Amino acid sequence: GQVARSPDVYELSRPLEFVAVNLEYFLLDPGYACRRPSLARYFREHFAWAPAQADCAGGHAYLNAGRDFARQPLGRLDPERVYAVDYLLAEANQQWMSRWGHSMLRLVVCAPGRPRGPDCRLDLDQHLVLSYRAFVGDLQLSSWDGLTGVYPSRLFVLPLEQVVEEYTKVELRSLASVPLKLSRDELEQLVARAVEQHWSYDGDYYFISNNCAVETLKLLRSGTAHPDLQALDSILPNGLLQLLAARGLADTAVLDDPREALRLGYRFDSFRERYQAMFAVLRQRLPIAQDNVEAWLEQPASARRDWFAEADLRASAALLLLEQAALRRQLLLAQDELKRRYLSGRAAGDPNLDKAGAALEQILAGSGFLSRPAELLDGGYGLPQAGEWHSLETQSRQRQQQLRQLSDELDAEVRKLLAPARLAELQANEANLVALGAHLRKLHQDSGGLQLP
């Protein structure tokens, strides 16, 4: 529950004390409305009165949990710059944990200087995703632990670009981004409530009863106070979207025209369709034996390389995209192989795994602050204020630098741990990409294409 950044741990003992503690701070602390805006608003509306309040700084601090360890994770989110909130659904796949999809919320944030309006949907590099996920501080994801609530449930704030790549390119799952029909006031309340959850919430994740759909619905309820959400209930991500649409809270009409939905960013297709389209180009232009893209990608890199010399400009471009897909596939296979070797080797006391294992465990443990930023601050409660910004900036930068160093150490070690055949295939795959790049440049030059200095 809401256990971090508490003004007084006594509030966690029972509901009556929660109300008493917060009412006391509402009455006596001028900064309460800045630190706990949702509760301050509730008390203000309940009593139709509020004591003198401090002026709140514009925007709320948050930590971006993106995987780019070179960037400063601390950001500022101003509800005024959020044009819309979408229900973001990652469609299902065959994995046990993903067969009903994944619920998220997309914040359509406007670029600095752009007036709030529909054009903000073009500012994809500014958009953020709110994603409730199980925080797994271990390589071994256990279905039983997920069923029994061993994993903490935390609200991750992620860049949209990373989420799109993660699902469409790596997991080959499509994303649907459906606008929620919220008033301006409801939207800004929801954003503020989400940031409060980001700083204070540490729940228990259950695959069935407290999963991403349940958590997302609870956030929508508490953040908007919309009456039509109070009786809504769903434990399935795809089911929640259907219920939101049935009650007129989600505009699924944006998905009716698939081509237009892709163009306007309401849908992000799985790259499998693109790979299949590129494979169709190969079949038209080269006498290959395979009849589907999966069979093509499963071939050894050396077998695919045999076709490079015969490929014209269009076929070579298709080969390049498919070779990139093959590399992603090899990296996933290598990741799974390393995980299995690490888990079995750790149990067997394999000394070859010590350095990589130590770096990996430190990354898993050290990245916890990105989903539980409260551990960066010793004092204060609720949302951090201006006086805490410098400390936050310093602490988050130091932690991020440590993660970057550990990540570099891990990158240097992991290839040494791969089986020789897997490493050879990865290297052949990378060599194919270099060869295809050179082949494409030559074809382009031979056809009279523009040459840059």
Residue pairs with C-beta under 8 A, 6 or more apart in sequence:
1 12
1 201
1 202
1 203
2 197
2 200
2 201
3 12
3 200
3 201
3 202
4 199
4 200
4 201
4 202
4 372
4 374
4 375
5 199
5 200
5 374
5 377
5 380
5 381
5 382
5 383
6 12
6 200
6 381
7 21
7 22
7 25
7 29
7 35
7 381
7 382
8 21
10 17
10 21
11 17
11 18
11 20
11 21
11 22
12 18
22 36
22 39
22 43
23 43
25 32
25 36
26 32
26 39
26 40
26 43
26 50
26 51
27 51
29 35
30 51
30 52
30 53
30 54
31 53
31 54
31 385
32 39
32 40
32 53
32 382
33 40
33 41
33 44
33 50
33 53
33 54
33 56
34 53
34 54
34 56
34 57
34 382
34 383
34 385
35 380
35 381
35 382
35 383
35 385
36 196
36 381
36 382
36 383
37 56
37 192
37 196
37 383
38 189
38 192
38 193
38 196
38 222
38 223
40 50
40 53
41 189
43 50
44 50
57 385
57 386
58 78
58 80
59 76
59 77
59 78
59 79
60 76
60 77
60 78
60 79
60 191
60 192
60 195
60 383
61 74
61 75
61 76
61 77
61 195
61 373
61 383
61 384
61 388
61 389
61 392
62 74
62 75
62 76
62 77
62 157
62 195
62 198
62 373
63 73
63 74
63 75
63 157
63 198
63 369
63 370
63 373
63 396
64 71
64 73
64 74
64 75
64 128
64 157
64 158
64 159
64 370
65 73
65 156
65 157
65 158
65 367
65 370
65 371
66 73
66 158
66 159
66 162
67 162
68 162
69 400
69 403
69 404
69 407
70 404
71 400
72 393
72 396
72 397
72 400
73 370
73 396
73 400
74 392
74 393
74 396
74 397
77 107
77 109
77 128
77 191
77 195
79 187
79 188
79 191
79 192
80 116
80 188
81 109
81 110
81 112
81 116
82 107
82 108
82 109
82 110
82 187
82 188
82 191
83 108
83 109
83 110
83 116
83 117
83 118
83 120
83 121
84 108
84 120
84 121
84 179
84 180
84 187
85 105
85 106
85 107
85 108
85 179
85 180
85 182
85 187
85 190
85 191
86 105
86 106
86 108
86 177
86 178
86 179
86 180
86 266
87 103
87 104
87 105
87 106
87 177
87 178
87 180
87 216
87 240
87 241
87 244
87 250
88 103
88 104
88 105
88 106
88 129
88 163
88 175
88 176
88 177
88 178
89 101
89 102
89 103
89 104
89 175
89 176
89 178
89 237
89 238
89 241
90 98
90 101
90 102
90 104
90 167
90 171
90 173
90 174
90 175
90 237
91 101
91 173
91 174
91 175
91 176
91 238
91 270
92 98
92 99
92 100
92 101
92 173
92 238
93 99
93 171
93 172
93 173
96 143
97 141
97 143
97 146
97 207
98 171
98 173
100 213
100 236
100 237
100 238
100 239
101 236
101 237
101 238
102 131
102 212
102 237
103 132
103 212
103 213
103 215
103 216
103 217
103 237
103 240
103 241
104 129
104 130
104 131
104 132
104 163
104 212
104 216
105 129
105 130
105 131
105 194
105 216
105 219
105 220
106 127
106 128
106 129
106 130
106 160
106 177
107 127
107 128
107 129
107 130
107 191
107 194
108 120
108 121
108 123
108 127
109 120
109 123
109 126
109 127
109 128
110 116
110 117
110 120
110 123
110 126
111 120
111 123
111 125
111 126
114 120
114 123
120 126
121 264
121 265
122 265
124 160
124 161
124 265
125 159
125 161
127 159
127 160
128 157
128 158
128 159
128 160
129 157
129 158
129 159
129 160
129 163
130 155
130 156
130 157
130 194
130 216
130 219
131 155
131 156
131 158
131 163
131 212
132 153
132 154
132 155
132 156
132 205
132 211
132 212
132 215
132 216
132 219
133 153
133 154
133 156
133 205
133 212
133 371
134 146
134 151
134 152
134 153
134 205
135 151
135 152
135 153
135 154
135 205
135 368
135 371
135 372
136 151
136 364
137 364
137 365
137 368
138 364
139 339
139 342
139 343
139 360
139 364
140 339
140 343
142 150
143 207
145 151
146 205
146 206
146 207
147 206
147 207
147 208
148 206
149 204
149 205
149 206
149 210
150 204
151 204
151 205
152 202
152 203
152 204
152 205
152 372
153 201
153 202
153 203
153 204
153 205
153 210
153 215
154 201
154 202
154 203
154 371
154 372
155 194
155 197
155 198
155 201
155 215
155 219
155 371
156 370
156 371
157 198
163 175
164 175
164 268
167 173
167 174
167 175
167 268
167 270
168 174
168 175
168 268
168 269
168 270
168 271
169 271
169 328
170 328
170 332
172 270
172 271
172 272
173 270
174 267
174 268
174 269
174 270
175 267
175 268
176 241
176 255
176 266
176 267
177 265
177 266
177 267
177 268
178 241
178 244
178 245
178 250
178 251
178 252
178 254
178 255
178 266
179 250
179 251
179 254
179 266
180 220
180 244
180 249
180 250
180 251
181 248
181 249
181 250
181 251
182 190
182 224
182 226
186 223
186 224
186 225
186 226
187 224
189 223
189 224
189 225
190 219
190 220
190 223
190 224
191 223
192 223
193 219
193 222
193 223
194 219
194 223
195 383
196 382
196 383
197 219
198 373
199 373
199 374
199 382
199 383
199 384
200 374
200 382
202 372
203 210
203 215
204 210
205 211
208 235
209 235
211 235
211 237
212 237
213 234
213 235
213 236
213 237
213 239
213 240
214 234
214 235
216 237
216 240
217 229
217 232
217 233
217 234
217 240
220 226
220 229
221 229
221 230
221 232
226 249
228 247
228 248
228 249
229 249
232 240
232 243
232 244
232 247
234 240
234 243
241 250
241 252
244 250
245 251
245 252
254 261
254 264
254 266
255 261
255 266
255 267
258 267
261 267
262 268
262 269
271 325
272 293
274 321
275 293
275 297
275 321
275 322
275 325
276 292
276 293
278 293
278 318
278 319
278 321
278 322
279 290
279 292
279 293
279 296
279 318
279 322
281 314
281 315
281 318
282 288
282 296
282 307
282 315
282 318
282 319
282 322
283 291
285 311
285 312
285 314
285 315
286 307
286 310
286 311
286 315
288 296
288 307
290 296
290 299
293 322
293 325
296 304
296 322
297 322
297 325
297 326
297 329
300 425
300 428
301 326
301 425
301 428
301 429
301 431
301 432
302 428
304 319
304 322
304 323
304 326
304 432
305 428
305 432
305 435
307 319
308 316
308 319
308 432
308 435
308 436
308 439
309 439
311 319
311 439
312 443
313 440
313 443
313 444
313 447
316 436
316 439
316 440
316 443
317 440
319 436
320 433
320 436
320 437
320 440
323 429
323 432
323 433
323 436
324 433
326 429
326 432
327 426
327 429
327 430
327 433
330 422
330 425
330 426
330 429
331 426
333 422
334 414
334 418
334 422
334 426
337 418
337 419
337 422
338 414
338 417
338 418
341 350
341 353
341 417
342 353
342 356
342 357
342 360
345 352
345 353
345 357
346 353
346 357
352 416
352 417
353 417
355 409
355 413
356 410
356 413
356 414
356 416
356 417
359 406
359 407
359 409
359 410
359 413
360 410
362 406
363 403
363 406
363 407
363 410
366 399
366 402
366 403
366 406
367 403
368 375
369 375
369 376
369 396
369 399
373 392
373 396
376 391
376 392
376 395
376 396
376 399
377 384
377 388
377 391
377 392
377 395
379 388
380 388
384 392
415 423
415 426
418 426
445 451
